[in-house]
Amino acid sequence: MSRTSYRCSCGAEIRYKQDVETRSTTTGRRFICRDCGTPVPGTVGEKISHQNPS
Ligand SMILES: [Zn+2]
């Protein structure tokens, strides 16, 4: 299984589920950068939210 990573505009590398903050909304889940609060694209955030460092 390939790993997804995302480089936030603040410079943070988002690779694992603890790097994103998950927010449940009425329309689904949203993912934001832990460091700066910038939204992470949904498809990317979804994948990253399943990734564990191991
Ligand atoms: Zn950020």
mmCIF file of the protein (N, C-alpha, C, O) and its ligand, coordinates in Angstrom:
data_MODEL
# 
_entry.id   MODEL 
# 
loop_
_entity.id 
_entity.type 
_entity.pdbx_number_of_molecules 
1 polymer     1 
2 non-polymer 1 
# 
_entity_poly.entity_id                      1 
_entity_poly.type                           'polypeptide(L)' 
_entity_poly.nstd_linkage                   no 
_entity_poly.nstd_monomer                   no 
_entity_poly.pdbx_seq_one_letter_code       MSRTSYRCSCGAEIRYKQDVETRSTTTGRRFICRDCGTPVPGTVGEKISHQNPS 
_entity_poly.pdbx_seq_one_letter_code_can   MSRTSYRCSCGAEIRYKQDVETRSTTTGRRFICRDCGTPVPGTVGEKISHQNPS 
_entity_poly.pdbx_strand_id                 A 
# 
loop_
_entity_poly_seq.entity_id 
_entity_poly_seq.num 
_entity_poly_seq.mon_id 
_entity_poly_seq.hetero 
1 1  MET n 
1 2  SER n 
1 3  ARG n 
1 4  THR n 
1 5  SER n 
1 6  TYR n 
1 7  ARG n 
1 8  CYS n 
1 9  SER n 
1 10 CYS n 
1 11 GLY n 
1 12 ALA n 
1 13 GLU n 
1 14 ILE n 
1 15 ARG n 
1 16 TYR n 
1 17 LYS n 
1 18 GLN n 
1 19 ASP n 
1 20 VAL n 
1 21 GLU n 
1 22 THR n 
1 23 ARG n 
1 24 SER n 
1 25 THR n 
1 26 THR n 
1 27 THR n 
1 28 GLY n 
1 29 ARG n 
1 30 ARG n 
1 31 PHE n 
1 32 ILE n 
1 33 CYS n 
1 34 ARG n 
1 35 ASP n 
1 36 CYS n 
1 37 GLY n 
1 38 THR n 
1 39 PRO n 
1 40 VAL n 
1 41 PRO n 
1 42 GLY n 
1 43 THR n 
1 44 VAL n 
1 45 GLY n 
1 46 GLU n 
1 47 LYS n 
1 48 ILE n 
1 49 SER n 
1 50 HIS n 
1 51 GLN n 
1 52 ASN n 
1 53 PRO n 
1 54 SER n 
# 
loop_
_struct_asym.id 
_struct_asym.entity_id 
A 1 
B 2 
# 
loop_
_chem_comp.id 
_chem_comp.type 
_chem_comp.mon_nstd_flag 
ALA 'L-peptide linking' y 
ARG 'L-peptide linking' y 
ASN 'L-peptide linking' y 
ASP 'L-peptide linking' y 
CYS 'L-peptide linking' y 
GLN 'L-peptide linking' y 
GLU 'L-peptide linking' y 
GLY 'peptide linking'   y 
HIS 'L-peptide linking' y 
ILE 'L-peptide linking' y 
LYS 'L-peptide linking' y 
MET 'L-peptide linking' y 
PHE 'L-peptide linking' y 
PRO 'L-peptide linking' y 
SER 'L-peptide linking' y 
THR 'L-peptide linking' y 
TYR 'L-peptide linking' y 
VAL 'L-peptide linking' y 
ZN  non-polymer         . 
# 
_pdbx_entity_nonpoly.entity_id   2 
_pdbx_entity_nonpoly.name        ? 
_pdbx_entity_nonpoly.comp_id     ZN 
# 
_pdbx_nonpoly_scheme.asym_id         B 
_pdbx_nonpoly_scheme.entity_id       2 
_pdbx_nonpoly_scheme.mon_id          ZN 
_pdbx_nonpoly_scheme.ndb_seq_num     1 
_pdbx_nonpoly_scheme.pdb_seq_num     101 
_pdbx_nonpoly_scheme.auth_seq_num    101 
_pdbx_nonpoly_scheme.pdb_mon_id      ZN 
_pdbx_nonpoly_scheme.auth_mon_id     ZN 
_pdbx_nonpoly_scheme.pdb_strand_id   A 
_pdbx_nonpoly_scheme.pdb_ins_code    . 
# 
loop_
_atom_site.group_PDB 
_atom_site.id 
_atom_site.type_symbol 
_atom_site.label_atom_id 
_atom_site.label_alt_id 
_atom_site.label_comp_id 
_atom_site.label_asym_id 
_atom_site.label_entity_id 
_atom_site.label_seq_id 
_atom_site.pdbx_PDB_ins_code 
_atom_site.Cartn_x 
_atom_site.Cartn_y 
_atom_site.Cartn_z 
_atom_site.occupancy 
_atom_site.B_iso_or_equiv 
_atom_site.pdbx_formal_charge 
_atom_site.auth_seq_id 
_atom_site.auth_comp_id 
_atom_site.auth_asym_id 
_atom_site.auth_atom_id 
_atom_site.pdbx_PDB_model_num 
ATOM   1   N  N  . MET A 1 1  ? 0.839   -1.190 0.000  1.00 0.00 ? 1   MET A N  1 
ATOM   2   C  CA . MET A 1 1  ? 0.000   0.000  0.000  1.00 0.00 ? 1   MET A CA 1 
ATOM   3   C  C  . MET A 1 1  ? 0.881   1.249  0.000  1.00 0.00 ? 1   MET A C  1 
ATOM   4   O  O  . MET A 1 1  ? 1.760   1.402  0.848  1.00 0.00 ? 1   MET A O  1 
ATOM   5   N  N  . SER A 1 2  ? 0.637   2.127  -0.949 1.00 0.00 ? 2   SER A N  1 
ATOM   6   C  CA . SER A 1 2  ? 1.481   3.310  -1.053 1.00 0.00 ? 2   SER A CA 1 
ATOM   7   C  C  . SER A 1 2  ? 1.090   4.351  -0.023 1.00 0.00 ? 2   SER A C  1 
ATOM   8   O  O  . SER A 1 2  ? -0.069  4.461  0.376  1.00 0.00 ? 2   SER A O  1 
ATOM   9   N  N  . ARG A 1 3  ? 2.064   5.091  0.386  1.00 0.00 ? 3   ARG A N  1 
ATOM   10  C  CA . ARG A 1 3  ? 1.849   6.119  1.386  1.00 0.00 ? 3   ARG A CA 1 
ATOM   11  C  C  . ARG A 1 3  ? 1.581   7.454  0.730  1.00 0.00 ? 3   ARG A C  1 
ATOM   12  O  O  . ARG A 1 3  ? 2.179   7.804  -0.288 1.00 0.00 ? 3   ARG A O  1 
ATOM   13  N  N  . THR A 1 4  ? 0.682   8.179  1.328  1.00 0.00 ? 4   THR A N  1 
ATOM   14  C  CA . THR A 1 4  ? 0.359   9.516  0.850  1.00 0.00 ? 4   THR A CA 1 
ATOM   15  C  C  . THR A 1 4  ? 0.957   10.540 1.803  1.00 0.00 ? 4   THR A C  1 
ATOM   16  O  O  . THR A 1 4  ? 0.918   10.359 3.020  1.00 0.00 ? 4   THR A O  1 
ATOM   17  N  N  . SER A 1 5  ? 1.501   11.594 1.262  1.00 0.00 ? 5   SER A N  1 
ATOM   18  C  CA . SER A 1 5  ? 1.915   12.690 2.123  1.00 0.00 ? 5   SER A CA 1 
ATOM   19  C  C  . SER A 1 5  ? 1.500   13.995 1.474  1.00 0.00 ? 5   SER A C  1 
ATOM   20  O  O  . SER A 1 5  ? 1.264   14.064 0.267  1.00 0.00 ? 5   SER A O  1 
ATOM   21  N  N  . TYR A 1 6  ? 1.417   15.022 2.295  1.00 0.00 ? 6   TYR A N  1 
ATOM   22  C  CA . TYR A 1 6  ? 0.957   16.304 1.817  1.00 0.00 ? 6   TYR A CA 1 
ATOM   23  C  C  . TYR A 1 6  ? 1.787   17.405 2.444  1.00 0.00 ? 6   TYR A C  1 
ATOM   24  O  O  . TYR A 1 6  ? 1.981   17.431 3.659  1.00 0.00 ? 6   TYR A O  1 
ATOM   25  N  N  . ARG A 1 7  ? 2.274   18.310 1.618  1.00 0.00 ? 7   ARG A N  1 
ATOM   26  C  CA . ARG A 1 7  ? 3.057   19.420 2.138  1.00 0.00 ? 7   ARG A CA 1 
ATOM   27  C  C  . ARG A 1 7  ? 2.140   20.618 2.292  1.00 0.00 ? 7   ARG A C  1 
ATOM   28  O  O  . ARG A 1 7  ? 1.628   21.167 1.316  1.00 0.00 ? 7   ARG A O  1 
ATOM   29  N  N  . CYS A 1 8  ? 1.950   21.005 3.531  1.00 0.00 ? 8   CYS A N  1 
ATOM   30  C  CA . CYS A 1 8  ? 1.076   22.133 3.805  1.00 0.00 ? 8   CYS A CA 1 
ATOM   31  C  C  . CYS A 1 8  ? 1.756   23.435 3.407  1.00 0.00 ? 8   CYS A C  1 
ATOM   32  O  O  . CYS A 1 8  ? 2.979   23.506 3.285  1.00 0.00 ? 8   CYS A O  1 
ATOM   33  N  N  . SER A 1 9  ? 0.945   24.455 3.208  1.00 0.00 ? 9   SER A N  1 
ATOM   34  C  CA . SER A 1 9  ? 1.506   25.758 2.853  1.00 0.00 ? 9   SER A CA 1 
ATOM   35  C  C  . SER A 1 9  ? 2.352   26.354 3.975  1.00 0.00 ? 9   SER A C  1 
ATOM   36  O  O  . SER A 1 9  ? 3.168   27.242 3.726  1.00 0.00 ? 9   SER A O  1 
ATOM   37  N  N  . CYS A 1 10 ? 2.168   25.876 5.214  1.00 0.00 ? 10  CYS A N  1 
ATOM   38  C  CA . CYS A 1 10 ? 2.994   26.352 6.331  1.00 0.00 ? 10  CYS A CA 1 
ATOM   39  C  C  . CYS A 1 10 ? 4.334   25.638 6.374  1.00 0.00 ? 10  CYS A C  1 
ATOM   40  O  O  . CYS A 1 10 ? 5.203   25.994 7.170  1.00 0.00 ? 10  CYS A O  1 
ATOM   41  N  N  . GLY A 1 11 ? 4.508   24.629 5.521  1.00 0.00 ? 11  GLY A N  1 
ATOM   42  C  CA . GLY A 1 11 ? 5.774   23.911 5.467  1.00 0.00 ? 11  GLY A CA 1 
ATOM   43  C  C  . GLY A 1 11 ? 5.756   22.580 6.180  1.00 0.00 ? 11  GLY A C  1 
ATOM   44  O  O  . GLY A 1 11 ? 6.714   21.812 6.087  1.00 0.00 ? 11  GLY A O  1 
ATOM   45  N  N  . ALA A 1 12 ? 4.668   22.294 6.898  1.00 0.00 ? 12  ALA A N  1 
ATOM   46  C  CA . ALA A 1 12 ? 4.579   21.028 7.619  1.00 0.00 ? 12  ALA A CA 1 
ATOM   47  C  C  . ALA A 1 12 ? 4.348   19.890 6.641  1.00 0.00 ? 12  ALA A C  1 
ATOM   48  O  O  . ALA A 1 12 ? 3.565   20.007 5.699  1.00 0.00 ? 12  ALA A O  1 
ATOM   49  N  N  . GLU A 1 13 ? 5.042   18.786 6.882  1.00 0.00 ? 13  GLU A N  1 
ATOM   50  C  CA . GLU A 1 13 ? 4.818   17.584 6.092  1.00 0.00 ? 13  GLU A CA 1 
ATOM   51  C  C  . GLU A 1 13 ? 3.786   16.734 6.834  1.00 0.00 ? 13  GLU A C  1 
ATOM   52  O  O  . GLU A 1 13 ? 4.012   16.305 7.965  1.00 0.00 ? 13  GLU A O  1 
ATOM   53  N  N  . ILE A 1 14 ? 2.681   16.506 6.194  1.00 0.00 ? 14  ILE A N  1 
ATOM   54  C  CA . ILE A 1 14 ? 1.593   15.753 6.819  1.00 0.00 ? 14  ILE A CA 1 
ATOM   55  C  C  . ILE A 1 14 ? 1.615   14.339 6.266  1.00 0.00 ? 14  ILE A C  1 
ATOM   56  O  O  . ILE A 1 14 ? 1.360   14.106 5.084  1.00 0.00 ? 14  ILE A O  1 
ATOM   57  N  N  . ARG A 1 15 ? 1.923   13.409 7.146  1.00 0.00 ? 15  ARG A N  1 
ATOM   58  C  CA . ARG A 1 15 ? 2.075   12.017 6.707  1.00 0.00 ? 15  ARG A CA 1 
ATOM   59  C  C  . ARG A 1 15 ? 1.217   11.031 7.484  1.00 0.00 ? 15  ARG A C  1 
ATOM   60  O  O  . ARG A 1 15 ? 0.811   10.000 6.948  1.00 0.00 ? 15  ARG A O  1 
ATOM   61  N  N  . TYR A 1 16 ? 0.944   11.341 8.734  1.00 0.00 ? 16  TYR A N  1 
ATOM   62  C  CA . TYR A 1 16 ? 0.252   10.375 9.584  1.00 0.00 ? 16  TYR A CA 1 
ATOM   63  C  C  . TYR A 1 16 ? -0.981  10.989 10.210 1.00 0.00 ? 16  TYR A C  1 
ATOM   64  O  O  . TYR A 1 16 ? -1.167  12.206 10.206 1.00 0.00 ? 16  TYR A O  1 
ATOM   65  N  N  . LYS A 1 17 ? -1.813  10.124 10.746 1.00 0.00 ? 17  LYS A N  1 
ATOM   66  C  CA . LYS A 1 17 ? -3.102  10.611 11.236 1.00 0.00 ? 17  LYS A CA 1 
ATOM   67  C  C  . LYS A 1 17 ? -2.974  11.633 12.357 1.00 0.00 ? 17  LYS A C  1 
ATOM   68  O  O  . LYS A 1 17 ? -3.850  12.480 12.529 1.00 0.00 ? 17  LYS A O  1 
ATOM   69  N  N  . GLN A 1 18 ? -1.884  11.558 13.122 1.00 0.00 ? 18  GLN A N  1 
ATOM   70  C  CA . GLN A 1 18 ? -1.741  12.562 14.171 1.00 0.00 ? 18  GLN A CA 1 
ATOM   71  C  C  . GLN A 1 18 ? -1.310  13.928 13.636 1.00 0.00 ? 18  GLN A C  1 
ATOM   72  O  O  . GLN A 1 18 ? -1.302  14.910 14.377 1.00 0.00 ? 18  GLN A O  1 
ATOM   73  N  N  . ASP A 1 19 ? -0.954  13.991 12.351 1.00 0.00 ? 19  ASP A N  1 
ATOM   74  C  CA . ASP A 1 19 ? -0.572  15.265 11.761 1.00 0.00 ? 19  ASP A CA 1 
ATOM   75  C  C  . ASP A 1 19 ? -1.773  16.079 11.293 1.00 0.00 ? 19  ASP A C  1 
ATOM   76  O  O  . ASP A 1 19 ? -1.659  17.278 11.035 1.00 0.00 ? 19  ASP A O  1 
ATOM   77  N  N  . VAL A 1 20 ? -2.911  15.429 11.186 1.00 0.00 ? 20  VAL A N  1 
ATOM   78  C  CA . VAL A 1 20 ? -4.115  16.146 10.786 1.00 0.00 ? 20  VAL A CA 1 
ATOM   79  C  C  . VAL A 1 20 ? -5.132  16.115 11.922 1.00 0.00 ? 20  VAL A C  1 
ATOM   80  O  O  . VAL A 1 20 ? -5.202  15.168 12.706 1.00 0.00 ? 20  VAL A O  1 
ATOM   81  N  N  . GLU A 1 21 ? -5.903  17.171 11.975 1.00 0.00 ? 21  GLU A N  1 
ATOM   82  C  CA . GLU A 1 21 ? -6.993  17.209 12.929 1.00 0.00 ? 21  GLU A CA 1 
ATOM   83  C  C  . GLU A 1 21 ? -8.276  16.937 12.152 1.00 0.00 ? 21  GLU A C  1 
ATOM   84  O  O  . GLU A 1 21 ? -8.556  17.588 11.146 1.00 0.00 ? 21  GLU A O  1 
ATOM   85  N  N  . THR A 1 22 ? -9.038  15.982 12.626 1.00 0.00 ? 22  THR A N  1 
ATOM   86  C  CA . THR A 1 22 ? -10.263 15.595 11.934 1.00 0.00 ? 22  THR A CA 1 
ATOM   87  C  C  . THR A 1 22 ? -11.455 16.279 12.577 1.00 0.00 ? 22  THR A C  1 
ATOM   88  O  O  . THR A 1 22 ? -11.625 16.261 13.796 1.00 0.00 ? 22  THR A O  1 
ATOM   89  N  N  . ARG A 1 23 ? -12.261 16.872 11.743 1.00 0.00 ? 23  ARG A N  1 
ATOM   90  C  CA . ARG A 1 23 ? -13.474 17.516 12.237 1.00 0.00 ? 23  ARG A CA 1 
ATOM   91  C  C  . ARG A 1 23 ? -14.677 16.907 11.536 1.00 0.00 ? 23  ARG A C  1 
ATOM   92  O  O  . ARG A 1 23 ? -14.722 16.816 10.309 1.00 0.00 ? 23  ARG A O  1 
ATOM   93  N  N  . SER A 1 24 ? -15.629 16.499 12.318 1.00 0.00 ? 24  SER A N  1 
ATOM   94  C  CA . SER A 1 24 ? -16.861 15.968 11.733 1.00 0.00 ? 24  SER A CA 1 
ATOM   95  C  C  . SER A 1 24 ? -17.826 17.109 11.476 1.00 0.00 ? 24  SER A C  1 
ATOM   96  O  O  . SER A 1 24 ? -18.088 17.925 12.360 1.00 0.00 ? 24  SER A O  1 
ATOM   97  N  N  . THR A 1 25 ? -18.346 17.161 10.282 1.00 0.00 ? 25  THR A N  1 
ATOM   98  C  CA . THR A 1 25 ? -19.341 18.167 9.939  1.00 0.00 ? 25  THR A CA 1 
ATOM   99  C  C  . THR A 1 25 ? -20.579 17.455 9.406  1.00 0.00 ? 25  THR A C  1 
ATOM   100 O  O  . THR A 1 25 ? -20.573 16.240 9.204  1.00 0.00 ? 25  THR A O  1 
ATOM   101 N  N  . THR A 1 26 ? -21.623 18.214 9.185  1.00 0.00 ? 26  THR A N  1 
ATOM   102 C  CA . THR A 1 26 ? -22.854 17.613 8.673  1.00 0.00 ? 26  THR A CA 1 
ATOM   103 C  C  . THR A 1 26 ? -22.661 17.031 7.279  1.00 0.00 ? 26  THR A C  1 
ATOM   104 O  O  . THR A 1 26 ? -23.386 16.121 6.878  1.00 0.00 ? 26  THR A O  1 
ATOM   105 N  N  . THR A 1 27 ? -21.694 17.549 6.547  1.00 0.00 ? 27  THR A N  1 
ATOM   106 C  CA . THR A 1 27 ? -21.467 17.066 5.184  1.00 0.00 ? 27  THR A CA 1 
ATOM   107 C  C  . THR A 1 27 ? -20.360 16.026 5.105  1.00 0.00 ? 27  THR A C  1 
ATOM   108 O  O  . THR A 1 27 ? -20.030 15.554 4.017  1.00 0.00 ? 27  THR A O  1 
ATOM   109 N  N  . GLY A 1 28 ? -19.786 15.665 6.240  1.00 0.00 ? 28  GLY A N  1 
ATOM   110 C  CA . GLY A 1 28 ? -18.724 14.673 6.203  1.00 0.00 ? 28  GLY A CA 1 
ATOM   111 C  C  . GLY A 1 28 ? -17.567 15.094 7.072  1.00 0.00 ? 28  GLY A C  1 
ATOM   112 O  O  . GLY A 1 28 ? -17.709 15.939 7.956  1.00 0.00 ? 28  GLY A O  1 
ATOM   113 N  N  . ARG A 1 29 ? -16.423 14.499 6.815  1.00 0.00 ? 29  ARG A N  1 
ATOM   114 C  CA . ARG A 1 29 ? -15.259 14.821 7.630  1.00 0.00 ? 29  ARG A CA 1 
ATOM   115 C  C  . ARG A 1 29 ? -14.365 15.810 6.911  1.00 0.00 ? 29  ARG A C  1 
ATOM   116 O  O  . ARG A 1 29 ? -14.188 15.762 5.694  1.00 0.00 ? 29  ARG A O  1 
ATOM   117 N  N  . ARG A 1 30 ? -13.805 16.715 7.713  1.00 0.00 ? 30  ARG A N  1 
ATOM   118 C  CA . ARG A 1 30 ? -12.839 17.666 7.177  1.00 0.00 ? 30  ARG A CA 1 
ATOM   119 C  C  . ARG A 1 30 ? -11.530 17.460 7.899  1.00 0.00 ? 30  ARG A C  1 
ATOM   120 O  O  . ARG A 1 30 ? -11.500 17.068 9.065  1.00 0.00 ? 30  ARG A O  1 
ATOM   121 N  N  . PHE A 1 31 ? -10.463 17.723 7.204  1.00 0.00 ? 31  PHE A N  1 
ATOM   122 C  CA . PHE A 1 31 ? -9.132  17.529 7.767  1.00 0.00 ? 31  PHE A CA 1 
ATOM   123 C  C  . PHE A 1 31 ? -8.373  18.838 7.707  1.00 0.00 ? 31  PHE A C  1 
ATOM   124 O  O  . PHE A 1 31 ? -8.370  19.526 6.686  1.00 0.00 ? 31  PHE A O  1 
ATOM   125 N  N  . ILE A 1 32 ? -7.730  19.173 8.810  1.00 0.00 ? 32  ILE A N  1 
ATOM   126 C  CA . ILE A 1 32 ? -6.955  20.401 8.841  1.00 0.00 ? 32  ILE A CA 1 
ATOM   127 C  C  . ILE A 1 32 ? -5.564  20.126 9.404  1.00 0.00 ? 32  ILE A C  1 
ATOM   128 O  O  . ILE A 1 32 ? -5.351  19.194 10.179 1.00 0.00 ? 32  ILE A O  1 
ATOM   129 N  N  . CYS A 1 33 ? -4.626  20.974 8.984  1.00 0.00 ? 33  CYS A N  1 
ATOM   130 C  CA . CYS A 1 33 ? -3.245  20.868 9.462  1.00 0.00 ? 33  CYS A CA 1 
ATOM   131 C  C  . CYS A 1 33 ? -3.193  21.137 10.957 1.00 0.00 ? 33  CYS A C  1 
ATOM   132 O  O  . CYS A 1 33 ? -3.771  22.108 11.447 1.00 0.00 ? 33  CYS A O  1 
ATOM   133 N  N  . ARG A 1 34 ? -2.501  20.275 11.669 1.00 0.00 ? 34  ARG A N  1 
ATOM   134 C  CA . ARG A 1 34 ? -2.350  20.442 13.121 1.00 0.00 ? 34  ARG A CA 1 
ATOM   135 C  C  . ARG A 1 34 ? -1.590  21.709 13.475 1.00 0.00 ? 34  ARG A C  1 
ATOM   136 O  O  . ARG A 1 34 ? -1.844  22.331 14.506 1.00 0.00 ? 34  ARG A O  1 
ATOM   137 N  N  . ASP A 1 35 ? -0.668  22.080 12.624 1.00 0.00 ? 35  ASP A N  1 
ATOM   138 C  CA . ASP A 1 35 ? 0.195   23.210 12.951 1.00 0.00 ? 35  ASP A CA 1 
ATOM   139 C  C  . ASP A 1 35 ? -0.465  24.553 12.708 1.00 0.00 ? 35  ASP A C  1 
ATOM   140 O  O  . ASP A 1 35 ? -0.317  25.466 13.520 1.00 0.00 ? 35  ASP A O  1 
ATOM   141 N  N  . CYS A 1 36 ? -1.192  24.695 11.605 1.00 0.00 ? 36  CYS A N  1 
ATOM   142 C  CA . CYS A 1 36 ? -1.661  26.030 11.237 1.00 0.00 ? 36  CYS A CA 1 
ATOM   143 C  C  . CYS A 1 36 ? -3.158  26.103 10.991 1.00 0.00 ? 36  CYS A C  1 
ATOM   144 O  O  . CYS A 1 36 ? -3.698  27.202 10.867 1.00 0.00 ? 36  CYS A O  1 
ATOM   145 N  N  . GLY A 1 37 ? -3.841  24.980 10.917 1.00 0.00 ? 37  GLY A N  1 
ATOM   146 C  CA . GLY A 1 37 ? -5.284  25.011 10.736 1.00 0.00 ? 37  GLY A CA 1 
ATOM   147 C  C  . GLY A 1 37 ? -5.758  25.156 9.304  1.00 0.00 ? 37  GLY A C  1 
ATOM   148 O  O  . GLY A 1 37 ? -6.948  25.346 9.052  1.00 0.00 ? 37  GLY A O  1 
ATOM   149 N  N  . THR A 1 38 ? -4.822  25.066 8.359  1.00 0.00 ? 38  THR A N  1 
ATOM   150 C  CA . THR A 1 38 ? -5.207  25.132 6.956  1.00 0.00 ? 38  THR A CA 1 
ATOM   151 C  C  . THR A 1 38 ? -5.888  23.823 6.542  1.00 0.00 ? 38  THR A C  1 
ATOM   152 O  O  . THR A 1 38 ? -5.406  22.743 6.884  1.00 0.00 ? 38  THR A O  1 
ATOM   153 N  N  . PRO A 1 39 ? -6.986  23.909 5.821  1.00 0.00 ? 39  PRO A N  1 
ATOM   154 C  CA . PRO A 1 39 ? -7.646  22.686 5.373  1.00 0.00 ? 39  PRO A CA 1 
ATOM   155 C  C  . PRO A 1 39 ? -6.760  21.853 4.450  1.00 0.00 ? 39  PRO A C  1 
ATOM   156 O  O  . PRO A 1 39 ? -6.079  22.381 3.571  1.00 0.00 ? 39  PRO A O  1 
ATOM   157 N  N  . VAL A 1 40 ? -6.785  20.555 4.670  1.00 0.00 ? 40  VAL A N  1 
ATOM   158 C  CA . VAL A 1 40 ? -6.087  19.600 3.806  1.00 0.00 ? 40  VAL A CA 1 
ATOM   159 C  C  . VAL A 1 40 ? -7.136  19.062 2.837  1.00 0.00 ? 40  VAL A C  1 
ATOM   160 O  O  . VAL A 1 40 ? -8.260  18.777 3.250  1.00 0.00 ? 40  VAL A O  1 
ATOM   161 N  N  . PRO A 1 41 ? -6.789  18.916 1.551  1.00 0.00 ? 41  PRO A N  1 
ATOM   162 C  CA . PRO A 1 41 ? -7.776  18.378 0.600  1.00 0.00 ? 41  PRO A CA 1 
ATOM   163 C  C  . PRO A 1 41 ? -8.386  17.062 1.096  1.00 0.00 ? 41  PRO A C  1 
ATOM   164 O  O  . PRO A 1 41 ? -7.677  16.195 1.607  1.00 0.00 ? 41  PRO A O  1 
ATOM   165 N  N  . GLY A 1 42 ? -9.696  16.926 0.943  1.00 0.00 ? 42  GLY A N  1 
ATOM   166 C  CA . GLY A 1 42 ? -10.417 15.810 1.529  1.00 0.00 ? 42  GLY A CA 1 
ATOM   167 C  C  . GLY A 1 42 ? -9.918  14.435 1.158  1.00 0.00 ? 42  GLY A C  1 
ATOM   168 O  O  . GLY A 1 42 ? -9.807  13.563 2.019  1.00 0.00 ? 42  GLY A O  1 
ATOM   169 N  N  . THR A 1 43 ? -9.614  14.227 -0.112 1.00 0.00 ? 43  THR A N  1 
ATOM   170 C  CA . THR A 1 43 ? -9.168  12.898 -0.534 1.00 0.00 ? 43  THR A CA 1 
ATOM   171 C  C  . THR A 1 43 ? -7.819  12.555 0.077  1.00 0.00 ? 43  THR A C  1 
ATOM   172 O  O  . THR A 1 43 ? -7.564  11.412 0.456  1.00 0.00 ? 43  THR A O  1 
ATOM   173 N  N  . VAL A 1 44 ? -6.955  13.567 0.165  1.00 0.00 ? 44  VAL A N  1 
ATOM   174 C  CA . VAL A 1 44 ? -5.639  13.373 0.764  1.00 0.00 ? 44  VAL A CA 1 
ATOM   175 C  C  . VAL A 1 44 ? -5.783  13.157 2.266  1.00 0.00 ? 44  VAL A C  1 
ATOM   176 O  O  . VAL A 1 44 ? -5.177  12.244 2.826  1.00 0.00 ? 44  VAL A O  1 
ATOM   177 N  N  . GLY A 1 45 ? -6.579  13.989 2.910  1.00 0.00 ? 45  GLY A N  1 
ATOM   178 C  CA . GLY A 1 45 ? -6.774  13.866 4.343  1.00 0.00 ? 45  GLY A CA 1 
ATOM   179 C  C  . GLY A 1 45 ? -7.359  12.532 4.742  1.00 0.00 ? 45  GLY A C  1 
ATOM   180 O  O  . GLY A 1 45 ? -7.006  11.965 5.775  1.00 0.00 ? 45  GLY A O  1 
ATOM   181 N  N  . GLU A 1 46 ? -8.253  12.040 3.915  1.00 0.00 ? 46  GLU A N  1 
ATOM   182 C  CA . GLU A 1 46 ? -8.877  10.744 4.178  1.00 0.00 ? 46  GLU A CA 1 
ATOM   183 C  C  . GLU A 1 46 ? -7.826  9.634  4.202  1.00 0.00 ? 46  GLU A C  1 
ATOM   184 O  O  . GLU A 1 46 ? -7.818  8.795  5.103  1.00 0.00 ? 46  GLU A O  1 
ATOM   185 N  N  . LYS A 1 47 ? -6.953  9.638  3.217  1.00 0.00 ? 47  LYS A N  1 
ATOM   186 C  CA . LYS A 1 47 ? -5.895  8.618  3.160  1.00 0.00 ? 47  LYS A CA 1 
ATOM   187 C  C  . LYS A 1 47 ? -4.948  8.751  4.339  1.00 0.00 ? 47  LYS A C  1 
ATOM   188 O  O  . LYS A 1 47 ? -4.596  7.763  4.985  1.00 0.00 ? 47  LYS A O  1 
ATOM   189 N  N  . ILE A 1 48 ? -4.539  9.983  4.611  1.00 0.00 ? 48  ILE A N  1 
ATOM   190 C  CA . ILE A 1 48 ? -3.561  10.206 5.680  1.00 0.00 ? 48  ILE A CA 1 
ATOM   191 C  C  . ILE A 1 48 ? -4.149  9.835  7.026  1.00 0.00 ? 48  ILE A C  1 
ATOM   192 O  O  . ILE A 1 48 ? -3.426  9.385  7.915  1.00 0.00 ? 48  ILE A O  1 
ATOM   193 N  N  . SER A 1 49 ? -5.448  10.017 7.189  1.00 0.00 ? 49  SER A N  1 
ATOM   194 C  CA . SER A 1 49 ? -6.069  9.699  8.467  1.00 0.00 ? 49  SER A CA 1 
ATOM   195 C  C  . SER A 1 49 ? -6.036  8.208  8.774  1.00 0.00 ? 49  SER A C  1 
ATOM   196 O  O  . SER A 1 49 ? -6.347  7.794  9.891  1.00 0.00 ? 49  SER A O  1 
ATOM   197 N  N  . HIS A 1 50 ? -5.661  7.403  7.784  1.00 0.00 ? 50  HIS A N  1 
ATOM   198 C  CA . HIS A 1 50 ? -5.542  5.961  8.014  1.00 0.00 ? 50  HIS A CA 1 
ATOM   199 C  C  . HIS A 1 50 ? -4.086  5.508  8.151  1.00 0.00 ? 50  HIS A C  1 
ATOM   200 O  O  . HIS A 1 50 ? -3.808  4.324  8.343  1.00 0.00 ? 50  HIS A O  1 
ATOM   201 N  N  . GLN A 1 51 ? -3.165  6.466  8.048  1.00 0.00 ? 51  GLN A N  1 
ATOM   202 C  CA . GLN A 1 51 ? -1.748  6.098  8.073  1.00 0.00 ? 51  GLN A CA 1 
ATOM   203 C  C  . GLN A 1 51 ? -1.153  6.229  9.471  1.00 0.00 ? 51  GLN A C  1 
ATOM   204 O  O  . GLN A 1 51 ? -1.314  7.250  10.140 1.00 0.00 ? 51  GLN A O  1 
ATOM   205 N  N  . ASN A 1 52 ? -0.478  5.194  9.888  1.00 0.00 ? 52  ASN A N  1 
ATOM   206 C  CA . ASN A 1 52 ? 0.190   5.186  11.183 1.00 0.00 ? 52  ASN A CA 1 
ATOM   207 C  C  . ASN A 1 52 ? 1.688   5.084  10.973 1.00 0.00 ? 52  ASN A C  1 
ATOM   208 O  O  . ASN A 1 52 ? 2.143   4.387  10.066 1.00 0.00 ? 52  ASN A O  1 
ATOM   209 N  N  . PRO A 1 53 ? 2.463   5.776  11.807 1.00 0.00 ? 53  PRO A N  1 
ATOM   210 C  CA . PRO A 1 53 ? 3.908   5.613  11.719 1.00 0.00 ? 53  PRO A CA 1 
ATOM   211 C  C  . PRO A 1 53 ? 4.332   4.287  12.321 1.00 0.00 ? 53  PRO A C  1 
ATOM   212 O  O  . PRO A 1 53 ? 4.201   4.074  13.526 1.00 0.00 ? 53  PRO A O  1 
ATOM   213 N  N  . SER A 1 54 ? 4.833   3.408  11.492 1.00 0.00 ? 54  SER A N  1 
ATOM   214 C  CA . SER A 1 54 ? 5.286   2.121  12.010 1.00 0.00 ? 54  SER A CA 1 
ATOM   215 C  C  . SER A 1 54 ? 6.234   1.455  11.021 1.00 0.00 ? 54  SER A C  1 
ATOM   216 O  O  . SER A 1 54 ? 6.725   0.356  11.280 1.00 0.00 ? 54  SER A O  1 
HETATM 217 ZN ZN . ZN  B 2 .  ? 0.016   23.792 8.066  1.00 0.00 2 101 ZN  A ZN 1 
# 
